[in-house]
């Protein structure tokens, strides 16, 4: 019984690996390839870990497998996030394939705020220069 | 031929197809990010294949290898993504 369940889990993991490989060959840009590639990295490794435990059921094996799975689940989302961010920044994302580009709004808002800040600073500097300049060279009038 | 042997052959073929696709993407990949991604997939397939071999042959000798691979999976892609800039995007 354990053998059959473990065999099915191994086949699931192998199928996910094959699907990820086909996905990263067929999909057009980094973000969609990212979507294809993250499946075996979590679900495939989880299925394999359960299969190993089913065929070698002991506590030592279980603890090591939990560590393996924990590391994968901690690190793979970070990797995917960093790759997606770098892809957006270096313009390897095909904008014509996106349904909604939510980060563009944030980038626009941030650059608009920056421009407004710069304008405010320039205005303040101008005002300071004017208040100092008129007929009292060398400092404020009422000091 | 036992059930696990059939599983081993089928899984081996599927792992092989996945790994070959990843190698193709590493060779062709238009940007370094595609290559890093494909290398990551390759690593995940290696973890799965080592684990499948362990499960089928009922031993746990390569479990430490699995642990080390899972721990260091993060290093390559994140450092590439972190220190990549626009001019060296190829």
gemmi code that builds the backbone of each chain (N, CA, C; Angstrom):
import gemmi

chains = {
    "A": [
        ("UNK", (0.834, -1.208, 0.000), (0.000, 0.000, 0.000), (0.864, 1.252, 0.000)),
        ("UNK", (1.827, 1.292, 0.965), (2.756, 2.423, 0.999), (3.499, 2.572, -0.310)),
        ("UNK", (3.865, 1.413, -0.893), (4.601, 1.461, -2.158), (3.802, 2.146, -3.239)),
        ("UNK", (2.509, 1.840, -3.300), (1.691, 2.397, -4.376), (1.535, 3.902, -4.202)),
        ("UNK", (1.264, 4.344, -2.928), (1.120, 5.783, -2.689), (2.426, 6.495, -3.010)),
        ("UNK", (3.554, 5.916, -2.558), (4.849, 6.553, -2.815), (5.133, 6.614, -4.309)),
        ("UNK", (4.785, 5.537, -5.034), (5.001, 5.550, -6.481), (4.206, 6.635, -7.162)),
        ("UNK", (2.956, 6.817, -6.715), (2.132, 7.865, -7.327), (2.716, 9.240, -7.021)),
        ("UNK", (3.214, 9.432, -5.776), (3.812, 10.721, -5.425), (5.066, 10.982, -6.257)),
        ("UNK", (5.889, 9.931, -6.468), (7.090, 10.101, -7.291), (6.702, 10.478, -8.711)),
        ("UNK", (5.653, 9.819, -9.228), (5.212, 10.149, -10.589), (4.700, 11.582, -10.661)),
        ("UNK", (3.990, 12.024, -9.606), (3.512, 13.412, -9.579), (4.684, 14.385, -9.636)),
        ("UNK", (5.701, 14.115, -8.817), (6.864, 14.992, -8.795), (7.577, 15.006, -10.147)),
        ("UNK", (7.712, 13.826, -10.754), (8.372, 13.760, -12.055), (7.565, 14.505, -13.104)),
        ("UNK", (6.237, 14.377, -13.028), (5.403, 15.085, -13.997), (5.537, 16.592, -13.827)),
        ("UNK", (5.585, 17.056, -12.552), (5.734, 18.496, -12.326), (7.076, 18.989, -12.858)),
        ("UNK", (8.138, 18.175, -12.675), (9.446, 18.568, -13.200), (9.402, 18.689, -14.712)),
        ("UNK", (8.758, 17.715, -15.365), (8.673, 17.767, -16.823), (7.854, 18.976, -17.255)),
        ("UNK", (6.765, 19.253, -16.539), (5.928, 20.400, -16.900), (6.698, 21.701, -16.756)),
        ("UNK", (7.526, 21.800, -15.694), (8.317, 23.019, -15.518), (9.307, 23.173, -16.661)),
        ("UNK", (9.960, 22.062, -17.047), (10.905, 22.143, -18.154), (10.237, 22.585, -19.437)),
        ("UNK", (9.095, 21.971, -19.759), (8.382, 22.356, -20.979), (7.917, 23.799, -20.868)),
        ("UNK", (7.476, 24.199, -19.660), (7.009, 25.566, -19.471), (8.092, 26.588, -19.710)),
        ("UNK", (9.299, 26.357, -19.169), (10.333, 27.374, -19.371), (10.849, 27.367, -20.795)),
        ("UNK", (10.605, 26.306, -21.560), (10.977, 26.376, -22.977), (9.901, 27.109, -23.779)),
        ("UNK", (8.647, 26.886, -23.448), (7.584, 27.388, -24.316), (7.133, 28.805, -24.001)),
        ("UNK", (7.219, 29.245, -22.736), (6.604, 30.517, -22.368), (7.449, 31.687, -22.838)),
        ("UNK", (6.819, 32.840, -23.101), (7.508, 33.913, -23.822), (8.408, 34.819, -22.997)),
        ("UNK", (8.133, 35.099, -21.739), (8.990, 36.056, -21.040), (9.279, 35.583, -19.619)),
        ("UNK", (10.123, 36.354, -18.903), (10.663, 35.871, -17.627), (9.558, 35.612, -16.618)),
        ("UNK", (8.556, 36.494, -16.576), (7.536, 36.341, -15.531), (6.714, 35.071, -15.732)),
        ("UNK", (6.344, 34.758, -16.979), (5.547, 33.550, -17.174), (6.401, 32.305, -16.988)),
        ("UNK", (7.694, 32.401, -17.334), (8.582, 31.260, -17.052), (8.739, 31.048, -15.552)),
        ("UNK", (8.768, 32.168, -14.817), (8.836, 32.094, -13.357), (7.623, 31.333, -12.821)),
        ("UNK", (6.471, 31.644, -13.393), (5.234, 30.983, -12.984), (5.330, 29.474, -13.222)),
        ("UNK", (5.890, 29.087, -14.371), (5.989, 27.648, -14.655), (7.012, 26.988, -13.755)),
        ("UNK", (8.107, 27.692, -13.459), (9.238, 27.018, -12.818), (9.043, 26.829, -11.329)),
        ("UNK", (8.140, 27.558, -10.688), (8.040, 27.449, -9.236), (7.190, 26.266, -8.791)),
        ("UNK", (6.548, 25.558, -9.727), (5.704, 24.434, -9.307), (6.509, 23.260, -8.761)),
        ("UNK", (7.482, 22.690, -9.493), (8.184, 21.523, -8.930), (9.024, 21.902, -7.732)),
        ("UNK", (9.386, 23.180, -7.641), (10.277, 23.572, -6.547), (9.595, 23.444, -5.200)),
        ("UNK", (8.286, 23.576, -5.126), (7.595, 23.400, -3.848), (6.817, 22.074, -3.840)),
        ("UNK", (5.825, 21.956, -4.726), (4.960, 20.767, -4.657), (5.717, 19.499, -5.016)),
        ("UNK", (6.626, 19.588, -5.984), (7.399, 18.410, -6.361), (8.279, 17.932, -5.225)),
        ("UNK", (8.978, 18.886, -4.570), (9.847, 18.495, -3.458), (9.017, 17.970, -2.295)),
        ("UNK", (7.833, 18.562, -2.073), (6.978, 18.072, -0.988), (6.541, 16.632, -1.261)),
        ("UNK", (6.125, 16.355, -2.501), (5.686, 15.000, -2.837), (6.820, 14.007, -2.665)),
        ("UNK", (8.037, 14.398, -3.113), (9.178, 13.492, -2.970), (9.497, 13.250, -1.507)),
        ("UNK", (9.389, 14.300, -0.684), (9.688, 14.119, 0.736), (8.708, 13.141, 1.365)),
        ("UNK", (7.428, 13.279, 1.046), (6.437, 12.339, 1.603), (6.730, 10.925, 1.117)),
        ("UNK", (7.124, 10.791, -0.165), (7.408, 9.459, -0.698), (8.594, 8.823, 0.018)),
        ("UNK", (9.668, 9.619, 0.235), (10.834, 9.075, 0.949), (10.421, 8.621, 2.344)),
        ("UNK", (9.584, 9.451, 3.008), (9.208, 9.083, 4.361), (8.337, 7.839, 4.376)),
        ("UNK", (7.469, 7.689, 3.391), (6.601, 6.506, 3.371), (7.417, 5.226, 3.238)),
        ("UNK", (8.525, 5.285, 2.479), (9.311, 4.070, 2.278), (10.428, 3.907, 3.298)),
        ("UNK", (10.785, 4.975, 4.036), (11.767, 4.853, 5.127), (11.183, 5.504, 6.375)),
        ("UNK", (10.162, 4.938, 6.986), (9.483, 5.654, 8.072), (10.267, 5.612, 9.383)),
        ("UNK", (11.096, 6.651, 9.615), (11.760, 6.776, 10.912), (11.861, 8.253, 11.261)),
        ("UNK", (12.092, 8.557, 12.558), (12.061, 9.954, 12.986), (13.241, 10.746, 12.444)),
        ("UNK", (14.403, 10.084, 12.332), (15.557, 10.805, 11.803), (15.327, 11.271, 10.379)),
        ("UNK", (14.804, 10.381, 9.571), (14.498, 10.734, 8.188), (13.465, 11.848, 8.148)),
        ("UNK", (12.432, 11.730, 9.001), (11.362, 12.726, 8.985), (11.894, 14.117, 9.322)),
        ("UNK", (12.772, 14.213, 10.336), (13.254, 15.546, 10.727), (14.097, 16.160, 9.613)),
        ("UNK", (14.963, 15.352, 8.984), (15.769, 15.898, 7.884), (14.885, 16.348, 6.727)),
        ("UNK", (13.856, 15.557, 6.435), (12.967, 15.924, 5.331), (12.207, 17.204, 5.636)),
        ("UNK", (11.824, 17.372, 6.914), (11.133, 18.614, 7.279), (12.069, 19.804, 7.087)),
        ("UNK", (13.363, 19.612, 7.434), (14.332, 20.687, 7.209), (14.446, 21.018, 5.722)),
        ("UNK", (14.580, 19.981, 4.884), (14.703, 20.199, 3.435), (13.506, 20.987, 2.919)),
        ("UNK", (12.318, 20.517, 3.301), (11.097, 21.163, 2.821), (10.989, 22.589, 3.351)),
        ("UNK", (11.383, 22.766, 4.630), (11.327, 24.109, 5.203), (12.237, 25.074, 4.482)),
        ("UNK", (13.470, 24.623, 4.173), (14.385, 25.508, 3.440), (13.823, 25.857, 2.073)),
        ("UNK", (13.287, 24.854, 1.379), (12.715, 25.143, 0.060), (11.585, 26.153, 0.172)),
        ("UNK", (10.695, 25.960, 1.154), (9.539, 26.842, 1.248), (9.928, 28.230, 1.704)),
        ("UNK", (11.058, 28.361, 2.455), (11.498, 29.698, 2.840), (12.177, 30.413, 1.685)),
        ("UNK", (13.019, 29.677, 0.933), (13.908, 30.379, 0.007), (13.332, 30.541, -1.389)),
        ("UNK", (12.488, 29.620, -1.847), (12.034, 29.739, -3.233), (11.163, 30.963, -3.488)),
        ("UNK", (10.240, 31.338, -2.608), (9.498, 32.565, -2.861), (10.396, 33.792, -2.911)),
        ("UNK", (11.442, 33.821, -2.056), (12.370, 34.957, -2.102), (13.078, 34.999, -3.440)),
        ("UNK", (13.548, 33.839, -3.914), (14.229, 33.794, -5.210), (13.310, 34.292, -6.320)),
        ("UNK", (12.069, 33.789, -6.313), (11.134, 34.188, -7.362), (10.869, 35.686, -7.305)),
        ("UNK", (10.727, 36.203, -6.085), (10.486, 37.634, -5.929), (11.650, 38.461, -6.478)),
        ("UNK", (12.877, 38.041, -6.123), (14.044, 38.815, -6.564), (14.185, 38.757, -8.079)),
        ("UNK", (13.951, 37.569, -8.674), (14.084, 37.466, -10.127), (13.018, 38.307, -10.815)),
        ("UNK", (11.788, 38.267, -10.292), (10.735, 39.080, -10.886), (11.036, 40.560, -10.808)),
        ("UNK", (11.574, 40.987, -9.664), (11.915, 42.394, -9.486), (13.009, 42.815, -10.458)),
        ("UNK", (14.054, 41.981, -10.557), (15.148, 42.318, -11.472), (14.656, 42.331, -12.909)),
        ("UNK", (13.725, 41.400, -13.238), (13.200, 41.379, -14.605), (12.420, 42.647, -14.896)),
        ("UNK", (11.635, 43.113, -13.935), (10.876, 44.345, -14.167), (11.816, 45.527, -14.341)),
        ("UNK", (12.841, 45.584, -13.498), (13.745, 46.732, -13.529), (14.549, 46.763, -14.812)),
        ("UNK", (14.929, 45.596, -15.335), (15.755, 45.587, -16.539), (14.916, 45.427, -17.803)),
        ("UNK", (13.597, 45.570, -17.678), (12.684, 45.587, -18.818), (12.728, 44.298, -19.626)),
        ("UNK", (12.811, 43.156, -18.911), (12.621, 41.886, -19.595), (11.189, 41.394, -19.461)),
        ("UNK", (10.301, 42.260, -18.969), (8.890, 41.905, -18.874), (8.191, 42.442, -20.103)),
        ("UNK", (7.423, 41.573, -20.769), (6.699, 42.042, -21.959), (5.404, 42.701, -21.533)),
        ("UNK", (5.354, 44.031, -21.642), (4.200, 44.776, -21.138), (2.925, 44.428, -21.897)),
        ("UNK", (3.050, 43.983, -23.153), (1.837, 43.693, -23.925), (1.161, 42.407, -23.454)),
        ("UNK", (1.847, 41.583, -22.643), (1.233, 40.364, -22.136), (0.592, 40.559, -20.774)),
        ("UNK", (0.805, 41.717, -20.158), (0.269, 41.929, -18.817), (-1.183, 42.363, -18.891)),
        ("UNK", (-1.998, 41.811, -17.970), (-3.390, 42.259, -17.886), (-3.458, 43.539, -17.064)),
        ("UNK", (-2.762, 43.558, -15.931), (-2.723, 44.755, -15.095), (-1.294, 44.940, -14.621)),
        ("UNK", (-0.785, 46.149, -14.716), (0.578, 46.454, -14.279), (0.481, 47.343, -13.054)),
        ("UNK", (0.347, 46.689, -11.883), (0.086, 47.474, -10.680), (1.325, 48.208, -10.198)),
        ("UNK", (2.497, 47.667, -10.505), (3.712, 48.327, -10.002), (3.955, 49.618, -10.766)),
        ("UNK", (3.434, 49.731, -12.007), (3.637, 50.956, -12.776), (2.983, 52.136, -12.072)),
        ("UNK", (1.784, 51.930, -11.498), (1.124, 53.012, -10.763), (1.994, 53.472, -9.602)),
        ("UNK", (2.566, 52.499, -8.876), (3.407, 52.847, -7.726), (4.642, 53.615, -8.181)),
        ("UNK", (5.232, 53.168, -9.296), (6.432, 53.851, -9.789), (6.078, 55.270, -10.219)),
        ("UNK", (4.944, 55.424, -10.921), (4.517, 56.755, -11.347), (4.298, 57.665, -10.152)),
        ("UNK", (3.578, 57.148, -9.123), (3.293, 57.960, -7.944), (4.584, 58.373, -7.261)),
        ("UNK", (5.537, 57.424, -7.169), (6.798, 57.725, -6.490), (7.563, 58.796, -7.258)),
        ("UNK", (7.612, 58.692, -8.591), (8.387, 59.689, -9.335), (7.680, 61.042, -9.313)),
        ("UNK", (6.328, 61.047, -9.283), (5.608, 62.316, -9.189), (5.892, 62.992, -7.849)),
        ("UNK", (5.882, 62.199, -6.774), (6.165, 62.759, -5.454), (7.579, 63.319, -5.402)),
        ("UNK", (8.502, 62.600, -6.043), (9.894, 63.058, -6.062), (10.013, 64.388, -6.800)),
        ("UNK", (9.295, 64.481, -7.939), (9.335, 65.719, -8.713), (8.750, 66.869, -7.903)),
        ("UNK", (7.643, 66.611, -7.182), (7.023, 67.655, -6.376), (7.970, 68.112, -5.283)),
        ("UNK", (8.643, 67.141, -4.645), (9.616, 67.489, -3.603), (10.716, 68.365, -4.167)),
        ("UNK", (11.218, 67.988, -5.345), (12.299, 68.762, -5.954), (11.829, 70.181, -6.248)),
        ("UNK", (10.566, 70.318, -6.749), (10.030, 71.643, -7.052), (9.919, 72.472, -5.782)),
        ("UNK", (9.421, 71.854, -4.702), (9.302, 72.559, -3.418), (10.656, 73.049, -2.954)),
        ("UNK", (11.666, 72.175, -3.057), (13.001, 72.543, -2.578), (13.546, 73.720, -3.389)),
        ("UNK", (13.330, 73.681, -4.709), (13.828, 74.759, -5.552), (13.145, 76.073, -5.182)),
        ("UNK", (11.822, 76.006, -4.935), (11.064, 77.214, -4.573), (11.576, 77.799, -3.272)),
        ("UNK", (11.807, 76.917, -2.288), (12.290, 77.379, -0.987), (13.654, 78.035, -1.123)),
        ("UNK", (14.520, 77.437, -1.945), (15.850, 78.024, -2.118), (15.753, 79.404, -2.754)),
        ("UNK", (14.821, 79.507, -3.733), (14.639, 80.792, -4.406), (14.166, 81.858, -3.423)),
        ("UNK", (13.175, 81.475, -2.591), (12.635, 82.412, -1.612), (13.713, 82.852, -0.648)),
        ("UNK", (14.527, 81.914, -0.206), (15.600, 82.252, 0.735), (16.571, 83.228, 0.087)),
        ("UNK", (16.909, 82.977, -1.179), (17.847, 83.859, -1.867), (17.261, 85.267, -1.994)),
        ("UNK", (15.945, 85.352, -2.296), (15.308, 86.666, -2.453), (15.284, 87.424, -1.146)),
        ("UNK", (14.944, 86.740, -0.032), (14.821, 87.436, 1.242), (16.179, 87.940, 1.704)),
        ("UNK", (17.239, 87.291, 1.227), (18.554, 87.725, 1.669), (19.089, 88.872, 0.811)),
        ("UNK", (18.693, 88.920, -0.454), (19.408, 89.759, -1.407), (19.150, 91.271, -1.295)),
        ("UNK", (17.893, 91.810, -1.036), (17.584, 93.206, -1.407), (18.626, 94.270, -1.044)),
        ("UNK", (18.612, 94.926, 0.137), (19.496, 96.080, 0.336), (20.384, 95.940, 1.555)),
        ("UNK", (20.425, 94.720, 2.084), (21.301, 94.532, 3.239), (22.292, 93.435, 2.930)),
        ("UNK", (23.307, 93.687, 2.181), (24.299, 92.653, 1.902), (24.994, 92.236, 3.185)),
        ("UNK", (25.218, 90.952, 3.287), (25.987, 90.463, 4.412), (25.172, 89.946, 5.550)),
        ("UNK", (23.821, 89.778, 5.383), (23.088, 89.123, 6.451), (21.689, 89.659, 6.579)),
        ("UNK", (20.847, 89.035, 7.423), (19.478, 89.500, 7.640), (19.456, 90.921, 8.216)),
        ("UNK", (18.387, 91.693, 7.931), (18.357, 93.110, 8.228), (18.290, 93.401, 9.722)),
        ("UNK", (17.524, 92.636, 10.443), (17.250, 93.008, 11.829), (18.089, 92.242, 12.830)),
        ("UNK", (19.271, 91.871, 12.486), (20.076, 91.144, 13.451), (20.936, 92.101, 14.261)),
    ],
    "B": [
        ("UNK", (8.295, -7.683, -13.016), (8.691, -6.276, -12.832), (7.754, -5.629, -11.821)),
        ("UNK", (8.322, -5.175, -10.737), (7.467, -4.651, -9.671), (6.949, -3.258, -10.028)),
        ("UNK", (5.966, -2.832, -9.234), (5.350, -1.525, -9.479), (6.373, -0.400, -9.390)),
        ("UNK", (7.264, -0.489, -8.376), (8.231, 0.598, -8.198), (9.217, 0.674, -9.350)),
        ("UNK", (9.505, -0.461, -10.003), (10.418, -0.417, -11.160), (9.773, 0.331, -12.324)),
        ("UNK", (8.484, 0.048, -12.549), (7.755, 0.783, -13.597), (7.773, 2.276, -13.289)),
        ("UNK", (7.491, 2.607, -12.002), (7.519, 4.016, -11.586), (8.893, 4.613, -11.844)),
        ("UNK", (9.946, 3.838, -11.537), (11.306, 4.353, -11.714), (11.583, 4.698, -13.164)),
        ("UNK", (11.182, 3.813, -14.076), (11.442, 4.081, -15.495), (10.678, 5.310, -15.959)),
        ("UNK", (9.362, 5.366, -15.636), (8.547, 6.506, -16.072), (9.081, 7.814, -15.503)),
        ("UNK", (9.383, 7.801, -14.181), (9.861, 9.017, -13.538), (11.206, 9.433, -14.125)),
        ("UNK", (12.058, 8.443, -14.419), (13.351, 8.777, -15.020), (13.191, 9.478, -16.350)),
        ("UNK", (12.264, 8.975, -17.178), (12.029, 9.627, -18.468), (11.543, 11.056, -18.266)),
        ("UNK", (10.600, 11.242, -17.328), (10.033, 12.588, -17.145), (11.061, 13.551, -16.572)),
        ("UNK", (11.860, 13.076, -15.584), (12.929, 13.927, -15.056), (13.903, 14.291, -16.166)),
        ("UNK", (14.208, 13.312, -17.030), (15.143, 13.577, -18.119), (14.627, 14.640, -19.070)),
        ("UNK", (13.341, 14.540, -19.429), (12.768, 15.546, -20.339), (12.836, 16.925, -19.700)),
        ("UNK", (12.457, 17.012, -18.417), (12.505, 18.300, -17.725), (13.900, 18.880, -17.693)),
        ("UNK", (14.894, 18.027, -17.373), (16.271, 18.511, -17.282), (16.787, 18.954, -18.647)),
        ("UNK", (16.419, 18.226, -19.707), (16.874, 18.625, -21.052), (16.274, 19.970, -21.446)),
        ("UNK", (14.986, 20.180, -21.102), (14.366, 21.473, -21.399), (15.087, 22.594, -20.652)),
        ("UNK", (15.439, 22.339, -19.392), (16.148, 23.359, -18.615), (17.504, 23.661, -19.245)),
        ("UNK", (18.212, 22.622, -19.714), (19.516, 22.844, -20.355), (19.351, 23.673, -21.629)),
        ("UNK", (18.304, 23.359, -22.401), (18.032, 24.135, -23.618), (17.835, 25.606, -23.271)),
        ("UNK", (17.084, 25.872, -22.172), (16.828, 27.265, -21.811), (18.101, 27.928, -21.279)),
        ("UNK", (18.971, 27.149, -20.617), (20.234, 27.735, -20.156), (21.080, 28.130, -21.361)),
        ("UNK", (21.066, 27.294, -22.409), (21.892, 27.611, -23.582), (21.291, 28.782, -24.355)),
        ("UNK", (19.999, 28.739, -24.607), (19.380, 29.721, -25.482), (19.014, 31.018, -24.780)),
        ("UNK", (18.628, 30.947, -23.495), (17.959, 32.003, -22.754), (18.369, 33.407, -23.151)),
        ("UNK", (17.446, 34.248, -23.555), (17.849, 35.575, -24.032), (18.505, 36.426, -22.945)),
        ("UNK", (18.120, 36.279, -21.694), (18.735, 37.114, -20.658), (19.356, 36.227, -19.587)),
        ("UNK", (20.183, 36.854, -18.747), (20.808, 36.085, -17.665), (19.767, 35.625, -16.666)),
        ("UNK", (18.641, 36.347, -16.599), (17.595, 35.939, -15.656), (16.961, 34.626, -16.080)),
        ("UNK", (16.759, 34.446, -17.401), (16.235, 33.168, -17.877), (17.185, 32.044, -17.529)),
        ("UNK", (18.480, 32.322, -17.654), (19.458, 31.275, -17.348), (19.453, 30.941, -15.869)),
        ("UNK", (19.372, 31.979, -15.014), (19.334, 31.717, -13.578), (18.100, 30.906, -13.215)),
        ("UNK", (16.982, 31.271, -13.844), (15.728, 30.553, -13.593), (15.844, 29.098, -14.020)),
        ("UNK", (16.424, 28.868, -15.197), (16.551, 27.501, -15.693), (17.502, 26.705, -14.809)),
        ("UNK", (18.554, 27.361, -14.298), (19.467, 26.658, -13.393), (18.748, 26.271, -12.108)),
        ("UNK", (17.857, 27.150, -11.667), (17.054, 26.851, -10.477), (16.157, 25.632, -10.697)),
        ("UNK", (15.517, 25.599, -11.874), (14.654, 24.455, -12.200), (15.474, 23.175, -12.226)),
        ("UNK", (16.664, 23.296, -12.821), (17.588, 22.153, -12.887), (17.898, 21.630, -11.487)),
        ("UNK", (18.143, 22.559, -10.556), (18.459, 22.175, -9.181), (17.263, 21.482, -8.529)),
        ("UNK", (16.068, 22.030, -8.760), (14.870, 21.406, -8.183), (14.692, 20.002, -8.739)),
        ("UNK", (14.950, 19.837, -10.054), (14.822, 18.505, -10.652), (15.860, 17.569, -10.065)),
        ("UNK", (17.078, 18.086, -9.802), (18.112, 17.242, -9.203), (17.682, 16.781, -7.816)),
        ("UNK", (17.104, 17.707, -7.020), (16.628, 17.322, -5.687), (15.564, 16.239, -5.799)),
        ("UNK", (14.592, 16.470, -6.714), (13.503, 15.498, -6.864), (14.033, 14.148, -7.330)),
        ("UNK", (15.005, 14.161, -8.257), (15.497, 12.891, -8.796), (16.284, 12.122, -7.744)),
        ("UNK", (17.130, 12.843, -6.972), (17.861, 12.162, -5.893), (16.886, 11.560, -4.892)),
        ("UNK", (15.846, 12.334, -4.559), (14.858, 11.839, -3.605), (14.115, 10.639, -4.142)),
        ("UNK", (13.767, 10.681, -5.432), (13.044, 9.550, -6.023), (13.901, 8.295, -6.000)),
        ("UNK", (15.187, 8.484, -6.304), (16.088, 7.320, -6.259), (16.162, 6.741, -4.849)),
        ("UNK", (16.242, 7.654, -3.849), (16.278, 7.189, -2.462), (15.017, 6.422, -2.094)),
        ("UNK", (13.869, 6.970, -2.523), (12.606, 6.320, -2.158), (12.492, 4.959, -2.822)),
        ("UNK", (12.895, 4.876, -4.090), (12.703, 3.618, -4.819), (13.645, 2.544, -4.298)),
        ("UNK", (14.905, 2.921, -4.027), (15.850, 1.920, -3.542), (15.839, 1.768, -2.022)),
        ("UNK", (14.960, 2.508, -1.344), (14.768, 2.372, 0.104), (16.054, 2.539, 0.904)),
        ("UNK", (16.805, 3.593, 0.601), (17.933, 3.922, 1.480), (17.883, 5.423, 1.735)),
        ("UNK", (18.726, 5.910, 2.676), (18.707, 7.343, 2.984), (20.120, 7.912, 2.936)),
        ("UNK", (20.961, 7.365, 2.066), (22.359, 7.791, 2.055), (22.528, 9.216, 1.550)),
        ("UNK", (21.713, 9.643, 0.600), (21.923, 10.971, 0.008), (21.048, 12.036, 0.660)),
        ("UNK", (20.488, 11.751, 1.812), (19.666, 12.749, 2.490), (20.445, 14.015, 2.854)),
        ("UNK", (21.712, 13.918, 3.353), (22.481, 15.141, 3.607), (22.723, 15.962, 2.345)),
        ("UNK", (22.926, 15.281, 1.209), (23.108, 15.994, -0.052), (21.860, 16.817, -0.374)),
        ("UNK", (20.702, 16.197, -0.156), (19.431, 16.870, -0.377), (19.324, 18.122, 0.489)),
        ("UNK", (19.733, 17.980, 1.753), (19.652, 19.105, 2.688), (20.545, 20.254, 2.225)),
        ("UNK", (21.776, 19.924, 1.829), (22.713, 20.972, 1.400), (22.211, 21.654, 0.132)),
        ("UNK", (21.702, 20.857, -0.815), (21.164, 21.454, -2.049), (20.010, 22.394, -1.725)),
        ("UNK", (19.124, 21.978, -0.812), (17.990, 22.832, -0.470), (18.448, 24.110, 0.204)),
        ("UNK", (19.529, 24.014, 1.029), (20.005, 25.217, 1.718), (20.642, 26.194, 0.756)),
        ("UNK", (21.408, 25.688, -0.223), (22.167, 26.590, -1.083), (21.429, 26.946, -2.368)),
        ("UNK", (20.197, 26.468, -2.500), (19.435, 26.800, -3.710), (19.227, 28.298, -3.842)),
        ("UNK", (19.232, 28.981, -2.701), (18.892, 30.398, -2.713), (20.024, 31.266, -3.271)),
        ("UNK", (21.284, 30.816, -3.128), (22.414, 31.725, -3.296), (22.541, 32.244, -4.723)),
        ("UNK", (22.555, 31.309, -5.701), (22.848, 31.695, -7.078), (21.898, 32.720, -7.639)),
        ("UNK", (20.617, 32.371, -7.655), (19.654, 33.243, -8.323), (19.540, 34.590, -7.636)),
        ("UNK", (19.541, 34.583, -6.293), (19.356, 35.865, -5.609), (20.556, 36.758, -5.842)),
        ("UNK", (21.779, 36.190, -5.849), (22.922, 37.075, -6.070), (22.921, 37.595, -7.498)),
        ("UNK", (22.531, 36.758, -8.465), (22.446, 37.254, -9.847), (21.408, 38.366, -9.943)),
        ("UNK", (20.216, 38.120, -9.359), (19.148, 39.113, -9.473), (19.512, 40.387, -8.734)),
        ("UNK", (20.238, 40.246, -7.614), (20.532, 41.414, -6.800), (21.570, 42.316, -7.459)),
        ("UNK", (22.599, 41.705, -8.059), (23.713, 42.508, -8.555), (23.666, 42.702, -10.058)),
        ("UNK", (22.508, 42.443, -10.641), (22.384, 42.619, -12.083), (22.021, 44.069, -12.383)),
        ("UNK", (22.651, 44.622, -13.404), (22.282, 45.981, -13.787), (21.955, 45.986, -15.271)),
        ("UNK", (21.539, 47.163, -15.782), (20.972, 47.174, -17.122), (21.975, 46.801, -18.203)),
        ("UNK", (23.239, 47.194, -18.033), (24.147, 47.004, -19.169), (24.597, 45.557, -19.324)),
        ("UNK", (24.636, 44.764, -18.219), (25.081, 43.386, -18.397), (23.907, 42.425, -18.359)),
        ("UNK", (22.890, 42.737, -19.143), (21.658, 41.956, -19.090), (21.702, 40.713, -19.964)),
        ("UNK", (22.759, 40.486, -20.706), (22.724, 39.402, -21.693), (22.924, 38.036, -21.086)),
    ],
}
model = gemmi.Model(1)
for chain_id, residues in chains.items():
    chain = gemmi.Chain(chain_id)
    for i, (resn, *xyz) in enumerate(residues, 1):
        res = gemmi.Residue()
        res.name, res.seqid = resn, gemmi.SeqId(i, " ")
        for name, pos in zip(("N", "CA", "C"), xyz):
            atom = gemmi.Atom()
            atom.name, atom.element = name, gemmi.Element(name[0])
            atom.pos, atom.b_iso = gemmi.Position(*pos), 0.0
            res.add_atom(atom)
        chain.add_residue(res)
    model.add_chain(chain)
structure = gemmi.Structure()
structure.add_model(model)
structure.setup_entities()
